[in-house]
Amino acid sequence: QLYMGFPEGLGEPPKVLRGFVRTTEIQPGRSTDIVFPLFERDLQIYNANASKWETPEGKFGVFVGASSRDIRFTSAFAVCESTPSFDLSQ
């Protein structure tokens, strides 16, 4: 299961389920690759005052595990307004 943690101060739960993949049991000492596709909406929250979905800026947590209480991998990334864009057509 893939859970996202939204930036602090937004009133969102600490972990929000954003993906689920059923796998066979992975034996101790073994590994496997699992892909969780994420879409823009997965990073958004609904702003009732503006009546629209918005992507907040800040640090997002990423949690992967068998359940929300059995997290086995964590990471983080940031969403910033000043994300650079590149023109690759030249």
Backbone as CSV, one residue per row, in Angstrom:
resi,resn,N_x,N_y,N_z,CA_x,CA_y,CA_z,C_x,C_y,C_z
1,GLN,0.838,-1.168,0.000,0.000,0.000,0.000,0.887,1.236,0.000
2,LEU,0.471,2.253,-0.741,1.191,3.519,-0.811,0.362,4.593,-0.122
3,TYR,0.974,5.249,0.839,0.326,6.335,1.556,1.104,7.619,1.318
4,MET,0.384,8.734,1.233,1.006,10.046,1.111,0.735,10.822,2.395
5,GLY,1.721,11.558,2.819,1.566,12.491,3.923,1.646,13.898,3.352
6,PHE,0.621,14.688,3.549,0.581,16.032,2.994,1.369,17.005,3.863
7,PRO,1.752,18.164,3.295,2.472,19.161,4.094,1.710,19.507,5.372
8,GLU,2.448,19.782,6.430,1.843,20.091,7.731,0.987,21.350,7.667
9,GLY,-0.001,21.394,8.540,-0.835,22.578,8.675,-2.015,22.651,7.731
10,LEU,-2.279,21.602,6.959,-3.388,21.614,6.007,-4.625,20.909,6.535
11,GLY,-4.485,20.244,7.669,-5.624,19.540,8.252,-5.883,18.172,7.655
12,GLU,-4.949,17.657,6.864,-5.118,16.331,6.276,-4.654,15.263,7.264
13,PRO,-5.182,14.035,7.145,-4.711,12.940,8.005,-3.214,12.712,7.788
14,PRO,-2.534,12.097,8.757,-1.088,11.870,8.626,-0.720,10.979,7.445
15,LYS,-1.591,10.033,7.100,-1.346,9.137,5.972,-2.651,8.964,5.199
16,VAL,-2.577,9.198,3.883,-3.739,9.052,3.008,-3.402,7.982,1.973
17,LEU,-4.233,6.943,1.887,-3.997,5.857,0.938,-4.092,6.388,-0.487
18,ARG,-3.036,6.160,-1.288,-3.010,6.633,-2.671,-2.688,5.534,-3.671
19,GLY,-2.418,4.321,-3.207,-2.159,3.238,-4.139,-2.180,1.901,-3.442
20,PHE,-2.522,0.870,-4.222,-2.588,-0.479,-3.669,-2.210,-1.460,-4.771
21,VAL,-1.267,-2.337,-4.480,-0.865,-3.383,-5.414,-0.813,-4.692,-4.648
22,ARG,-1.494,-5.707,-5.166,-1.454,-7.026,-4.539,-0.225,-7.763,-5.065
23,THR,0.548,-8.312,-4.153,1.750,-9.070,-4.534,1.705,-10.444,-3.895
24,THR,2.544,-11.308,-4.401,2.747,-12.576,-3.707,3.629,-12.270,-2.506
25,GLU,3.658,-13.171,-1.549,4.478,-12.949,-0.363,5.947,-12.909,-0.756
26,ILE,6.654,-11.887,-0.286,8.074,-11.732,-0.577,8.855,-12.384,0.558
27,GLN,9.671,-13.328,0.212,10.427,-14.086,1.205,11.538,-13.220,1.825
28,PRO,11.894,-13.478,3.087,12.991,-12.734,3.727,14.266,-12.799,2.892
29,GLY,14.930,-11.657,2.761,16.155,-11.579,1.993,15.949,-11.386,0.501
30,ARG,14.710,-11.429,0.056,14.380,-11.250,-1.365,13.783,-9.873,-1.570
31,SER,13.726,-9.439,-2.802,13.099,-8.150,-3.109,12.333,-8.270,-4.417
32,THR,11.494,-7.303,-4.664,10.740,-7.235,-5.912,10.463,-5.770,-6.209
33,ASP,10.254,-5.455,-7.476,9.899,-4.094,-7.870,8.390,-3.966,-7.915
34,ILE,7.885,-2.887,-7.362,6.457,-2.591,-7.376,6.311,-1.153,-7.859
35,VAL,5.392,-0.928,-8.777,5.178,0.405,-9.329,3.819,0.925,-8.872
36,PHE,3.830,2.123,-8.315,2.600,2.809,-7.921,2.466,4.048,-8.800
37,PRO,1.586,4.043,-9.781,1.422,5.264,-10.571,0.755,6.356,-9.724
38,LEU,1.279,7.560,-9.812,0.685,8.708,-9.124,0.240,9.717,-10.169
39,PHE,-0.878,10.334,-9.906,-1.432,11.334,-10.800,-1.525,12.655,-10.059
40,GLU,-1.675,13.727,-10.797,-1.732,15.053,-10.181,-2.785,15.110,-9.069
41,ARG,-3.925,14.501,-9.284,-5.007,14.538,-8.290,-4.575,13.888,-6.978
42,ASP,-3.640,12.917,-7.031,-3.166,12.265,-5.815,-2.452,13.227,-4.880
43,LEU,-1.959,14.345,-5.409,-1.248,15.339,-4.603,-2.122,16.523,-4.246
44,GLN,-3.374,16.488,-4.620,-4.251,17.635,-4.423,-5.205,17.447,-3.255
45,ILE,-5.637,18.596,-2.722,-6.697,18.620,-1.719,-7.760,19.601,-2.205
46,TYR,-8.974,19.400,-1.749,-10.072,20.254,-2.200,-10.145,21.505,-1.348
47,ASN,-10.109,22.651,-2.000,-10.257,23.941,-1.333,-11.724,24.344,-1.458
48,ALA,-12.484,24.182,-0.380,-13.920,24.471,-0.404,-14.192,25.954,-0.620
49,ASN,-13.321,26.811,-0.110,-13.525,28.257,-0.288,-13.390,28.670,-1.747
50,ALA,-12.468,28.038,-2.473,-12.259,28.358,-3.885,-13.029,27.412,-4.805
51,SER,-13.661,26.391,-4.232,-14.415,25.389,-4.993,-13.574,24.730,-6.084
52,LYS,-12.332,24.334,-5.704,-11.482,23.662,-6.687,-10.416,22.832,-5.984
53,TRP,-9.823,21.907,-6.748,-8.715,21.087,-6.263,-7.434,21.865,-6.424
54,GLU,-6.557,21.805,-5.425,-5.292,22.532,-5.451,-4.155,21.628,-4.987
55,THR,-2.979,21.848,-5.564,-1.771,21.134,-5.138,-1.024,22.038,-4.165
56,PRO,-0.945,21.668,-2.901,-0.241,22.519,-1.932,1.272,22.437,-2.110
57,GLU,1.933,23.510,-1.746,3.389,23.517,-1.731,3.861,22.921,-0.410
58,GLY,5.054,22.358,-0.436,5.644,21.856,0.793,6.128,20.431,0.661
59,LYS,6.463,19.870,1.797,7.052,18.530,1.869,5.960,17.471,1.989
60,PHE,5.994,16.508,1.075,5.089,15.366,1.087,5.853,14.149,1.586
61,GLY,5.240,13.368,2.445,5.823,12.110,2.879,5.314,10.978,2.003
62,VAL,6.140,9.967,1.820,5.772,8.767,1.070,5.993,7.582,1.999
63,PHE,4.974,6.743,2.143,5.036,5.605,3.057,4.529,4.365,2.321
64,VAL,5.291,3.292,2.338,4.894,2.049,1.684,4.948,0.934,2.715
65,GLY,3.897,0.133,2.751,3.875,-0.967,3.703,2.688,-1.877,3.505
66,ALA,2.595,-2.869,4.379,1.492,-3.825,4.324,0.184,-3.198,4.807
67,SER,0.294,-2.148,5.644,-0.866,-1.396,6.128,-0.360,-0.062,6.649
68,SER,-1.271,0.808,7.053,-0.853,2.112,7.582,-0.101,1.978,8.905
69,ARG,-0.262,0.843,9.574,0.438,0.604,10.844,1.683,-0.269,10.676
70,ASP,1.934,-0.708,9.440,3.076,-1.581,9.159,3.861,-0.996,7.979
71,ILE,4.440,0.186,8.175,5.188,0.895,7.136,6.603,0.341,7.076
72,ARG,7.052,0.001,5.865,8.370,-0.617,5.693,9.327,0.229,4.870
73,PHE,8.833,1.296,4.254,9.677,2.196,3.470,9.119,3.601,3.593
74,THR,9.994,4.572,3.803,9.569,5.962,3.843,10.502,6.807,2.988
75,SER,9.957,7.864,2.449,10.726,8.835,1.686,9.939,10.144,1.703
76,ALA,10.451,11.140,1.019,9.772,12.432,0.964,10.181,13.172,-0.300
77,PHE,9.358,14.106,-0.687,9.685,15.005,-1.791,8.979,16.328,-1.535
78,ALA,9.392,17.362,-2.240,8.809,18.688,-2.057,8.177,19.178,-3.353
79,VAL,7.071,19.883,-3.210,6.433,20.569,-4.327,6.627,22.055,-4.084
80,CYS,7.219,22.718,-5.065,7.505,24.154,-4.948,6.871,24.895,-6.116
81,GLU,6.425,26.105,-5.865,5.843,26.929,-6.922,6.881,27.242,-7.989
82,SER,8.118,27.390,-7.577,9.169,27.792,-8.506,9.863,26.603,-9.157
83,THR,9.089,25.525,-9.420,9.672,24.384,-10.088,10.115,24.809,-11.476
84,PRO,11.393,24.587,-11.813,11.879,25.060,-13.121,11.259,24.288,-14.273
85,SER,11.103,24.973,-15.382,10.656,24.318,-16.604,11.721,24.533,-17.665
86,PHE,11.832,23.586,-18.557,12.859,23.635,-19.581,12.204,23.508,-20.954
87,ASP,12.708,24.293,-21.905,12.267,24.173,-23.291,13.250,23.273,-23.990
88,LEU,12.859,22.034,-24.253,13.745,21.058,-24.863,13.611,21.034,-26.388
89,SER,12.833,21.958,-26.950,12.615,21.944,-28.399,13.775,22.569,-29.166
90,GLN,14.700,23.233,-28.486,15.817,23.896,-29.189,17.039,23.035,-29.215
